Structures are given as C-alpha cells and as structure tokens.
C-alpha cells in the first residue's frame, strides 16, 4: 500500500443537531486547540484525548502591563538620546 492510500479518509458521517446543541459544540471546539470541527469530532467520537486551551487571566494582565512599560521605556530612551 502506498502512503497516499493509508491516510485517505474512507467515509462520511453526518447528523443533524438543534441550534443550541450546535452552539454548545462550537463552544467546546473553541476551548480546544483544534482548528476544524471534523478534527475535534473525530477525537471525541474515538475517545482520544482532546487538548483544551487554558488561559491564565492574571498572566495576561501582567503581560499587557509589561508591554506598556516596555513601550514607555523605549520612548523615554529615544527622547533621552
């Protein structure tokens, strides 16, 4: 068998969901590292591990403050020269 045939997808699975179910599925999808719904659904349906993004809001706030301070120090240094 060639490598092309090994990675080829074999069939389609499709089903309908209610609008609120669709929204909930996309909320779960957006909290993961997957870009496509098909990747996420394949992992969930095959009971494989799904990587979920975790954001530390405190670290994000500190990072934004540090970027602001870096820009201020940069502008002060330019004026000093």
N, C-alpha and C positions, 0 to 999 in steps of 0.2 A: 504494500500500500504506500502511496505517496503521502508526503506531509500535507498536501493540499486536501486530500480526502479525509484525513484524520480530524482536522479542525472544522470541517464543513458541518453546518447545522442540519439536522435531519427533518424536523417537522415544526409545525406551528401549533401553538396553544393560545387560544383566545377565549375570553369570557367577559361578560358584562358586569358592571358594578354600579351601584347607586352613586349619585353625585357626592354625597357625604363620605361614602367609602373611598371614592376616587381621591377626594381631598385628603383624607386620612393617610392613604397610601403614599401620596406625594409628600406629605409632611414627614413621614418616616423616611422616604427616599432622600429628602433634603437634609436630614440629620446624619446621613451616611457619607462615605467617601465615593460612592458610585455616581457616575455621571448619567447613566441611562437606566430607565425603568426596567428594561429587559435583564440587565446585569443583576440588579437588585432582586428582582422576582426570581431569577434562576437560583440565586444563592439561598433565598428564603425557602423556596419550594424544595430544594435538595438538602435542606438542613445543614448548610455550610455556614461557617462563621461570617458575620457581617460586621465590618469595621464602622463604628459610629464616631463621628467627629465630637470632640469635647473642647469647648472653649472656656477659658478662664477669663471672666469679665474683668477681674481686678488686674490681671496681667495686661489685658488690652488697654485699660485706662492708664496704667503706668507707662506702657509703650507709647501711647499718644502724647502723654506729658513729656516724655524724654525726647521725642521727635520735635516737639515745640521748642524745648530748651536748646536742642542742638541747632535748630534754625536761628534762634535768637543769638546764641553764642557766635554762630557763623557770621551773622550780620554785624555784631559788635566788633568782631575781629576785622572785618572788611573796613569798617569806619575807623578803627584804630590805626590801620596802616595808612 
